[in-house]
């Protein structure tokens, strides 16, 4: 079962969303980051991600490559994450493996889910 890598993986809800085309494109000015830049933006940080259907994900990335995911619908998973140029990849125990396109604008990270929806990672302080 392929899902948005960690986070990402998170296409867990598996719900097909009725969305405008704007929810399927990266914001103007968002650029492809290198693997090292993405790693730096994610390592040892936690993010909240709101989906178009109103549900949310909370994802924590550890610098050693582990991630933990919980969703507002009660799902949780953990596994390993990595980055590639322009991609965040993950392999969860339940959600399987995937790599998803990611972009950065200013200091914000945006991820394209398996269903095409672009979501923003909001860092939890």
Backbone as JSON, one array per atom type, in Angstrom:
{
  "sequence": "XXXXXXXXXXXXXXXXXXXXXXXXXXXXXXXXXXXXXXXXXXXXXXXXXXXXXXXXXXXXXXXXXXXXXXXXXXXXXXXXXXXXXXXXXXXXXXXXXXXXXXXXXXXXXXXXXXXXXXXXXXXXX",
  "N": [[0.84, -1.16, 0.0], [0.85, 2.0, -1.05], [1.74, 5.12, 0.18], [1.86, 8.56, 1.05], [4.96, 9.49, 1.81], [5.98, 9.42, 4.94], [5.01, 11.49, 6.19], [3.25, 12.02, 4.99], [2.89, 9.91, 3.86], [0.86, 9.76, 4.5], [-1.32, 9.89, 3.22], [-3.08, 8.51, 4.18], [-5.74, 8.71, 4.9], [-7.03, 8.04, 2.7], [-9.13, 9.05, 1.39], [-10.81, 10.3, -1.34], [-10.46, 13.53, -2.35], [-12.48, 16.36, -2.99], [-11.26, 18.92, -4.7], [-9.99, 22.19, -5.47], [-8.11, 23.19, -8.37], [-5.98, 24.68, -7.46], [-5.17, 23.53, -5.07], [-3.55, 21.56, -5.87], [-1.16, 22.38, -6.82], [2.14, 23.64, -6.35], [2.98, 26.51, -4.35], [3.46, 29.73, -5.93], [6.78, 30.62, -6.59], [7.9, 28.68, -4.98], [10.62, 26.49, -4.52], [12.65, 23.76, -5.73], [14.35, 21.87, -3.41], [17.61, 20.79, -2.31], [18.61, 17.48, -1.28], [20.06, 17.69, 1.1], [19.25, 20.22, 2.05], [16.51, 19.79, 2.52], [16.72, 17.82, 4.49], [17.91, 19.31, 6.55], [15.84, 21.11, 7.12], [13.94, 19.41, 8.2], [14.96, 17.62, 10.19], [14.92, 16.65, 13.58], [12.58, 18.01, 14.2], [9.09, 18.88, 14.58], [5.96, 18.73, 12.93], [2.77, 20.1, 11.99], [0.14, 19.29, 9.88], [-2.4, 20.25, 7.8], [-5.07, 18.83, 6.1], [-6.99, 18.98, 3.04], [-9.53, 17.95, 3.52], [-10.07, 18.63, 6.07], [-9.04, 17.07, 8.11], [-6.1, 16.3, 10.11], [-2.51, 15.9, 10.35], [0.18, 14.96, 12.45], [3.58, 15.06, 12.48], [6.72, 13.85, 13.42], [10.15, 14.23, 12.98], [13.18, 12.65, 13.41], [16.7, 13.24, 13.76], [18.22, 10.98, 13.35], [16.89, 9.55, 11.45], [14.41, 8.42, 12.03], [10.81, 8.5, 12.08], [7.66, 9.62, 13.41], [4.19, 9.38, 13.23], [0.98, 10.74, 13.72], [-2.55, 10.97, 13.36], [-5.49, 13.05, 13.12], [-7.63, 11.42, 12.84], [-7.11, 9.21, 14.31], [-5.22, 7.36, 13.46], [-1.94, 5.96, 13.57], [1.6, 5.71, 13.0], [4.99, 4.64, 12.5], [8.42, 4.85, 11.43], [11.07, 4.96, 9.05], [12.75, 7.77, 7.59], [13.99, 9.58, 4.75], [15.75, 11.88, 2.59], [15.73, 13.04, -0.78], [16.96, 14.83, -3.61], [14.62, 17.28, -3.98], [12.62, 15.65, -2.88], [10.81, 14.0, -0.26], [11.1, 11.08, 1.48], [9.76, 8.06, 2.8], [9.36, 5.17, 4.91], [7.0, 3.47, 6.38], [5.81, 1.37, 9.07], [3.2, 0.56, 8.78], [2.19, 2.03, 6.61], [3.78, 1.64, 4.41], [6.15, 2.28, 1.71], [7.19, 5.33, 0.16], [8.02, 8.11, -1.99], [7.76, 11.56, -2.08], [7.17, 14.54, -3.9], [8.67, 17.56, -2.88], [8.8, 21.0, -1.94], [10.31, 24.16, -1.18], [9.46, 27.27, 0.17], [10.46, 30.36, 1.13], [10.84, 29.71, 4.41], [9.12, 27.66, 4.57], [7.86, 24.34, 4.12], [6.5, 22.42, 1.53], [4.51, 19.71, 0.46], [3.7, 17.3, -1.99], [1.1, 15.19, -1.93], [0.27, 11.67, -2.43], [-2.22, 11.67, -3.67], [-2.15, 13.97, -5.07], [-2.73, 16.37, -3.79], [-1.41, 19.36, -2.47], [0.23, 20.06, 0.46], [1.03, 22.03, 3.37], [3.75, 22.05, 5.64], [3.62, 22.89, 8.93], [5.63, 24.12, 11.28], [5.87, 22.92, 14.57], [6.34, 24.56, 17.52]],
  "CA": [[0.0, 0.0, 0.0], [1.72, 3.17, -1.18], [1.19, 6.36, 0.73], [2.78, 9.67, 1.12], [5.99, 9.19, 2.75], [5.68, 9.93, 6.24], [4.11, 12.43, 6.19], [3.19, 11.78, 3.69], [2.33, 8.69, 4.01], [-0.24, 10.18, 5.17], [-2.48, 9.85, 2.41], [-3.77, 7.47, 4.9], [-7.17, 8.8, 4.97], [-7.49, 7.32, 1.54], [-10.36, 9.67, 0.92], [-10.64, 11.15, -2.52], [-10.91, 14.85, -1.96], [-12.91, 17.28, -4.02], [-10.4, 20.06, -4.49], [-9.76, 23.08, -6.6], [-6.81, 22.94, -8.98], [-4.97, 25.36, -6.67], [-4.67, 22.66, -4.01], [-2.7, 20.55, -6.47], [0.05, 23.0, -7.34], [2.98, 24.29, -5.35], [2.83, 27.97, -4.4], [4.4, 30.49, -6.77], [8.05, 30.92, -5.94], [8.44, 27.52, -4.25], [11.71, 25.91, -5.3], [13.12, 22.42, -5.4], [15.48, 21.9, -2.49], [18.49, 19.62, -2.35], [18.37, 16.52, -0.2], [20.65, 18.24, 2.33], [18.4, 21.32, 2.52], [15.3, 19.2, 3.1], [17.14, 17.16, 5.74], [18.13, 20.36, 7.53], [14.55, 21.69, 7.47], [13.08, 18.42, 8.86], [15.59, 16.87, 11.29], [14.66, 17.02, 14.97], [11.47, 18.96, 14.24], [7.74, 18.33, 14.5], [5.11, 19.53, 12.05], [1.35, 19.86, 11.87], [-0.24, 19.39, 8.47], [-3.86, 20.22, 7.66], [-5.5, 18.34, 4.79], [-8.14, 19.64, 2.44], [-10.79, 17.44, 4.05], [-10.21, 19.1, 7.44], [-8.28, 16.25, 9.05], [-4.74, 16.79, 10.25], [-1.42, 14.98, 10.69], [1.3, 15.47, 13.25], [4.73, 14.22, 12.13], [7.98, 14.2, 14.06], [11.31, 13.7, 12.28], [14.4, 12.62, 14.21], [17.9, 13.36, 12.92], [18.73, 9.65, 13.05], [16.13, 8.95, 10.36], [13.12, 7.87, 12.46], [9.67, 9.41, 12.11], [6.44, 9.17, 14.07], [3.03, 10.04, 12.64], [-0.36, 10.54, 14.28], [-3.54, 11.74, 12.62], [-6.68, 13.41, 13.88], [-8.61, 10.33, 12.72], [-6.73, 8.12, 15.21], [-4.2, 6.49, 12.88], [-0.55, 6.29, 13.9], [2.61, 4.84, 12.4], [6.37, 5.1, 12.65], [9.31, 4.2, 10.48], [12.29, 5.65, 8.68], [12.62, 8.78, 6.55], [15.19, 10.07, 4.08], [15.45, 12.89, 1.58], [16.4, 13.04, -2.07], [16.77, 16.16, -4.18], [13.23, 17.55, -4.31], [11.69, 14.62, -2.4], [10.84, 13.45, 1.09], [10.77, 9.67, 1.36], [9.55, 7.38, 4.07], [8.9, 3.79, 4.94], [6.32, 3.22, 7.65], [5.48, -0.03, 9.37], [1.85, 0.3, 8.27], [1.85, 2.74, 5.37], [4.65, 1.27, 3.31], [7.19, 3.2, 1.24], [6.94, 6.23, -0.95], [8.76, 9.37, -2.06], [6.85, 12.58, -2.55], [7.77, 15.82, -4.27], [8.64, 18.59, -1.85], [9.35, 22.3, -2.33], [10.47, 25.11, -0.08], [9.26, 28.69, -0.13], [10.92, 31.01, 2.34], [11.27, 28.59, 5.25], [8.01, 26.71, 4.62], [7.96, 23.12, 3.31], [5.26, 21.97, 0.9], [4.62, 18.33, -0.01], [2.61, 16.83, -2.86], [0.66, 13.86, -1.5], [0.02, 10.69, -3.49], [-3.44, 12.01, -4.38], [-1.93, 15.23, -5.79], [-2.95, 17.54, -2.94], [-0.21, 19.98, -1.92], [0.02, 20.46, 1.85], [2.12, 22.77, 3.99], [4.2, 21.62, 6.95], [3.69, 24.01, 9.86], [6.49, 23.66, 12.38], [5.36, 23.06, 15.93], [7.4, 25.05, 18.4]],
  "C": [[0.89, 1.23, 0.0], [1.04, 4.4, -0.64], [2.27, 7.4, 0.79], [3.76, 9.42, 2.2], [5.74, 9.95, 3.98], [4.79, 11.0, 6.18], [3.14, 11.99, 5.42], [2.57, 10.51, 3.56], [1.01, 9.0, 4.45], [-1.41, 10.24, 4.31], [-3.36, 8.8, 3.0], [-5.24, 7.56, 4.87], [-7.77, 8.11, 3.77], [-8.75, 7.9, 0.95], [-10.06, 10.51, -0.31], [-11.24, 12.5, -2.19], [-11.39, 15.64, -3.18], [-12.14, 18.57, -3.77], [-10.37, 20.94, -5.73], [-8.38, 22.76, -7.16], [-5.69, 23.59, -8.17], [-4.4, 24.48, -5.57], [-3.72, 21.59, -4.56], [-1.45, 21.13, -7.11], [0.84, 23.63, -6.2], [2.79, 25.8, -5.46], [3.84, 28.62, -5.34], [5.64, 30.79, -5.97], [8.63, 29.78, -5.12], [9.49, 26.86, -5.12], [12.07, 24.52, -4.82], [14.37, 22.54, -4.54], [16.35, 20.66, -2.7], [18.12, 18.69, -1.2], [18.89, 17.07, 1.13], [19.8, 19.38, 2.91], [17.12, 20.79, 3.17], [15.62, 18.54, 4.44], [17.28, 18.2, 6.85], [16.8, 20.96, 8.01], [13.68, 20.72, 8.29], [13.66, 17.84, 10.15], [15.33, 17.49, 12.65], [13.58, 18.09, 15.1], [10.15, 18.21, 14.14], [6.88, 19.3, 13.7], [3.65, 19.12, 12.17], [0.98, 20.14, 10.43], [-1.76, 19.26, 8.38], [-4.2, 19.81, 6.23], [-6.75, 19.08, 4.32], [-9.48, 19.17, 2.98], [-11.01, 17.82, 5.52], [-9.49, 18.25, 8.48], [-6.85, 16.78, 9.12], [-3.79, 15.66, 10.62], [-0.46, 15.71, 11.61], [2.46, 14.51, 12.97], [5.97, 14.76, 12.82], [9.11, 13.48, 13.33], [12.53, 13.76, 13.19], [15.61, 12.65, 13.28], [18.5, 12.0, 12.57], [17.94, 8.92, 11.98], [14.8, 8.33, 10.76], [12.04, 8.94, 12.35], [8.53, 8.77, 12.89], [5.29, 10.03, 13.55], [1.79, 9.73, 13.46], [-1.31, 11.42, 13.48], [-4.74, 12.04, 13.51], [-7.77, 12.34, 13.78], [-8.23, 9.11, 13.56], [-5.68, 7.16, 14.68], [-2.82, 6.92, 13.38], [0.37, 5.27, 13.25], [3.97, 5.43, 12.73], [7.22, 4.33, 11.68], [10.54, 5.05, 10.25], [12.02, 6.65, 7.56], [13.99, 9.14, 6.0], [14.76, 11.2, 3.14], [16.26, 12.6, 0.33], [16.24, 14.47, -2.59], [15.31, 16.31, -4.59], [12.22, 16.55, -3.79], [11.92, 14.3, -0.93], [10.33, 12.02, 0.96], [10.58, 9.06, 2.73], [9.1, 5.96, 3.87], [8.33, 3.55, 6.32], [6.05, 1.75, 7.84], [4.12, -0.4, 8.78], [1.62, 0.87, 6.88], [2.75, 2.41, 4.19], [5.6, 2.39, 2.92], [6.68, 4.11, 0.14], [7.88, 7.42, -0.87], [7.82, 10.38, -2.68], [7.61, 13.86, -2.85], [7.62, 16.8, -3.12], [9.3, 19.86, -2.39], [9.46, 23.17, -1.1], [10.21, 26.52, -0.61], [9.5, 29.44, 1.16], [11.41, 29.89, 3.24], [10.18, 27.52, 5.35], [8.25, 25.53, 3.67], [6.57, 22.77, 2.81], [5.5, 20.59, 0.32], [3.44, 18.0, -0.89], [2.3, 15.39, -2.45], [0.44, 12.95, -2.7], [-1.22, 11.03, -4.29], [-3.34, 13.34, -5.13], [-2.12, 16.49, -4.96], [-1.61, 18.04, -2.41], [-0.55, 20.5, -0.53], [1.24, 21.17, 2.39], [2.45, 22.19, 5.36], [4.31, 22.87, 7.82], [4.46, 23.53, 11.09], [5.85, 23.95, 13.71], [6.52, 23.49, 16.82], [7.24, 24.55, 19.81]]
}
